[in-house]
Amino acid sequence: MNYDVAIIGGGPAGSTVGTLLRKYNPSLNCLILERETFPREHVGESQLPRIGQILDEMGVWEKVEAANFPIKIGATYRWGASPKLWDFEFLPADKFVDEERPAALVGQRRLTAFQVDRAVYDKILLDHAASMGCEVREGTGVKAIESSGDEVTALVLADGERVTARHYVDASGGAGILRRSLNVEVDIPSSLQNIAFWDYWENAEWAVHIGVGGTKVQVLSLGYGWIWFIPLGPTRTSIGLIVPAEYYKKSGLTPEEVYHRAIQEEPRVRSLIENATPEGEVRRTRDWSFVAKQMVGPNWFLAGESCGFADPILAAGMTLAHVGAQEVAYTILELDRGEHDPEWLRSRYEEAQSKRIRQHVRFADFWYSANGQFTELKEFCASLASEEGLELSADAAFLWLGTGGFLNDKFATAGLGEYSLGAVKGVAELLTQTPATWQINRYNEFQMNLVGATEEEFPMFVQGRIVKQRGYARAGKCLPYAGMCKLVIACLARERRMDRIFEYARASLQRTPGVDDTRAALAEFATTLEALLTEGWVKGKVDKKAPFLSFGRAVGTEGPIKYNESSAEVAR
Ligand SMILES: Cc1cc2nc3c(=O)[nH]c(=O)nc-3n(C[C@H](O)[C@H](O)[C@H](O)COP(=O)(O)OP(=O)(O)OC[C@H]3O[C@@H](n4cnc5c(N)ncnc54)[C@H](O)[C@@H]3O)c2cc1C
């Protein structure tokens, strides 16, 4: 073999795989083949906080920060039936501590995100992969894949060169060259068929300025579609329009007409671009969600967008790409170490990545179902929900969203895709205009319920190693014995009454190294207990003499939805 690992594509997924492989095993011979010469333009600019952690692990966070990208504190939305704007914040804007840029943002790195100019960002990452010892060949497209059965035997380049490797990674994005060439089928778990139009603008105003370099992206519904407004630097802004493909077809308009008409119809964007000029090239792409049915083979992996795509409304694409790529790197490292069952390693990656993409697709569908004109999708969501015996009330929508489970096996916290449980409830509440209920407020005695569960092992990703983590599985759901879940299990083994459980949890959290904010951690404890209760791992009872908990967003308040419960304002 010429190489240990051959990676097709030098986008965020390819660079993440290559960098982490070389970081943890510098003796690996890694090749990244990229058909373009960087910098090259790419759509998809708004990140989620989870990426900060991975950039940190890759050792590239400082290089990205040095590019002076705006710091994303959250997003402002106008969506659904109400014309009002509402905010979705990763951390409360008034708690964002200002620092001169480039900043260290210690502690805040993992609570905020970047809005990146992809030409610059992807080049930083690819150059970093090269500096870590990956052989990077730009302007070198893979033309064909040679295979025998399900095994890849070589990559064929434009000049006819054959590249062979022990492991192959398809990180070629939407091209999915290896996926297509091996005829891997895809699932289309959504009826959304959208088309996106976008251009870049000079000198648009930022909608908000938060400290030095902080802002919020704007997501503004027009009923028939929506507009994104993402500042990428002090003067450059990405402005895009997403509409159903059918709507565009029927409109009879050119891309330029449909795009500029929408922008002029949106008063907030119109005022932000009063003194701005567009580059004048309206790009377009279709953005149909899909999930590959197979993501691993005997000697190959799909990473990033080649294994699936979820509509951009949740800005999750790059996060899915980085997170999945990180797991591919860890899986290859462990396959080489040979300490774990290879089938277990491969299937765990495929299950986790598939679940993450499906959850995002489902959450995106839910968003659209609440947007005035997407009536077909509303029917689609309602019929999916009713198959599970649900009407789309806030609570029902929430339960429907979490059919894949609300417990995140990676960090053993409660959430859906990349969104915390509190945020998901908040969004369900807002979009359905009915208050969501917290099950934990209904009971005041709690007890574990493991009847019918089997013991299972889950992978934990720790500094280049996959560590087996004990846990339970039942009816397609998993309960990892780690993180907050572990603390809930420990507390319930000791106490049953809600007040005593929380006392015990508070004392444990106060003693836990690295927990700086006990209130925030206690709020996370409560949301984890909620997830365990919703999924049946915990049973609730009522003792009329004991006190009850009152947990949740104060109903009727106008406060912003908190994506991250770090403010603990949810605990009343
Ligand atoms: C309209 C739209 C809006 C989006 N908005 C967001 C957003 O706001 N936030 C977000 O996080 N995500 C967003 N995304 C998704 C995001 O763009 C992708 O998830 C992300 O780029 C995936 O990264 P990747 O590394 O898997 O693939 P890519 O970034 O596409 O990288 C793949 C690379 O492979 C190379 N390649 C392809 N074929 C070959 C070949 N045969 N040989 C060699 N190289 C090859 C390509 O040149 C490319 O550089 C959006 C997507 C769309 C369509």
The ligand as an SDF file (V2000), in Angstrom:
LIG
                    3D

 53 58  0  0  0  0  0  0  0  0999 V2000
  -27.4210   26.1190    1.0970 C   0  0  0  0  0  0  0  0  0  0  0  0
  -26.5630   25.5310    2.1810 C   0  0  0  0  0  0  0  0  0  0  0  0
  -26.3810   26.2320    3.3630 C   0  0  0  0  0  0  0  0  0  0  0  0
  -25.6090   25.6950    4.3920 C   0  0  0  0  0  0  0  0  0  0  0  0
  -25.4670   26.3820    5.5530 N   0  0  0  0  0  0  0  0  0  0  0  0
  -24.7530   25.8470    6.5610 C   0  0  0  0  0  0  0  0  0  0  0  0
  -24.5550   26.5550    7.7710 C   0  0  0  0  0  0  0  0  0  0  0  0
  -25.0380   27.6660    7.9430 O   0  0  0  0  0  0  0  0  0  0  0  0
  -23.8190   25.9580    8.7480 N   0  0  0  0  0  0  0  0  0  0  0  0
  -23.2630   24.7360    8.5740 C   0  0  0  0  0  0  0  0  0  0  0  0
  -22.6100   24.2460    9.5090 O   0  0  0  0  0  0  0  0  0  0  0  0
  -23.3970   24.0550    7.4260 N   0  0  0  0  0  0  0  0  0  0  0  0
  -24.1200   24.5760    6.4240 C   0  0  0  0  0  0  0  0  0  0  0  0
  -24.2300   23.9040    5.2580 N   0  0  0  0  0  0  0  0  0  0  0  0
  -23.6070   22.5830    5.1420 C   0  0  0  0  0  0  0  0  0  0  0  0
  -22.0830   22.6510    4.9660 C   0  0  0  0  0  0  0  0  0  0  0  0
  -21.7810   23.4030    3.8430 O   0  0  0  0  0  0  0  0  0  0  0  0
  -21.5390   21.2430    4.8320 C   0  0  0  0  0  0  0  0  0  0  0  0
  -22.0980   20.4420    5.8280 O   0  0  0  0  0  0  0  0  0  0  0  0
  -20.0190   21.1450    4.9560 C   0  0  0  0  0  0  0  0  0  0  0  0
  -19.3840   21.8620    3.9520 O   0  0  0  0  0  0  0  0  0  0  0  0
  -19.6070   19.6830    4.9010 C   0  0  0  0  0  0  0  0  0  0  0  0
  -18.2050   19.5700    4.9670 O   0  0  0  0  0  0  0  0  0  0  0  0
  -17.4490   18.3790    4.2370 P   0  0  0  0  0  0  0  0  0  0  0  0
  -16.0290   18.4980    4.5860 O   0  0  0  0  0  0  0  0  0  0  0  0
  -18.1540   17.1120    4.4840 O   0  0  0  0  0  0  0  0  0  0  0  0
  -17.6600   18.6590    2.6800 O   0  0  0  0  0  0  0  0  0  0  0  0
  -17.1480   19.9190    1.7980 P   0  0  0  0  0  0  0  0  0  0  0  0
  -16.9620   21.1080    2.6350 O   0  0  0  0  0  0  0  0  0  0  0  0
  -18.0880   20.0200    0.6710 O   0  0  0  0  0  0  0  0  0  0  0  0
  -15.7380   19.4260    1.2970 O   0  0  0  0  0  0  0  0  0  0  0  0
  -15.6060   18.4120    0.3540 C   0  0  0  0  0  0  0  0  0  0  0  0
  -14.3490   18.6470   -0.4640 C   0  0  0  0  0  0  0  0  0  0  0  0
  -14.1470   17.5210   -1.3030 O   0  0  0  0  0  0  0  0  0  0  0  0
  -13.6560   17.9590   -2.5460 C   0  0  0  0  0  0  0  0  0  0  0  0
  -13.9640   16.9320   -3.5470 N   0  0  0  0  0  0  0  0  0  0  0  0
  -15.1660   16.6000   -4.0590 C   0  0  0  0  0  0  0  0  0  0  0  0
  -15.0350   15.6140   -4.9460 N   0  0  0  0  0  0  0  0  0  0  0  0
  -13.7120   15.3000   -5.0000 C   0  0  0  0  0  0  0  0  0  0  0  0
  -12.9630   14.3580   -5.7370 C   0  0  0  0  0  0  0  0  0  0  0  0
  -13.5240   13.5490   -6.6360 N   0  0  0  0  0  0  0  0  0  0  0  0
  -11.6260   14.3010   -5.5390 N   0  0  0  0  0  0  0  0  0  0  0  0
  -11.0120   15.1230   -4.6410 C   0  0  0  0  0  0  0  0  0  0  0  0
  -11.7000   16.0550   -3.9330 N   0  0  0  0  0  0  0  0  0  0  0  0
  -13.0250   16.1290   -4.1050 C   0  0  0  0  0  0  0  0  0  0  0  0
  -14.4000   19.2640   -2.7780 C   0  0  0  0  0  0  0  0  0  0  0  0
  -13.6920   20.0900   -3.6810 O   0  0  0  0  0  0  0  0  0  0  0  0
  -14.4640   19.8500   -1.3740 C   0  0  0  0  0  0  0  0  0  0  0  0
  -13.4020   20.7520   -1.1290 O   0  0  0  0  0  0  0  0  0  0  0  0
  -24.9960   24.4270    4.2140 C   0  0  0  0  0  0  0  0  0  0  0  0
  -25.1520   23.7440    3.0220 C   0  0  0  0  0  0  0  0  0  0  0  0
  -25.9350   24.2690    2.0160 C   0  0  0  0  0  0  0  0  0  0  0  0
  -26.1090   23.5030    0.7340 C   0  0  0  0  0  0  0  0  0  0  0  0
  1  2  1  0
  2  3  1  0
  2 52  2  0
  3  4  2  0
  4  5  1  0
  4 50  1  0
  5  6  2  0
  6  7  1  0
  6 13  1  0
  7  8  2  0
  7  9  1  0
  9 10  1  0
 10 11  2  0
 10 12  1  0
 12 13  2  0
 13 14  1  0
 14 15  1  0
 14 50  1  0
 15 16  1  0
 16 17  1  0
 16 18  1  0
 18 19  1  0
 18 20  1  0
 20 21  1  0
 20 22  1  0
 22 23  1  0
 23 24  1  0
 24 25  2  0
 24 26  1  0
 24 27  1  0
 27 28  1  0
 28 29  2  0
 28 30  1  0
 28 31  1  0
 31 32  1  0
 32 33  1  0
 33 34  1  0
 33 48  1  0
 34 35  1  0
 35 36  1  0
 35 46  1  0
 36 37  1  0
 36 45  1  0
 37 38  2  0
 38 39  1  0
 39 40  1  0
 39 45  2  0
 40 41  1  0
 40 42  2  0
 42 43  1  0
 43 44  2  0
 44 45  1  0
 46 47  1  0
 46 48  1  0
 48 49  1  0
 50 51  2  0
 51 52  1  0
 52 53  1  0
M  END
$$$$
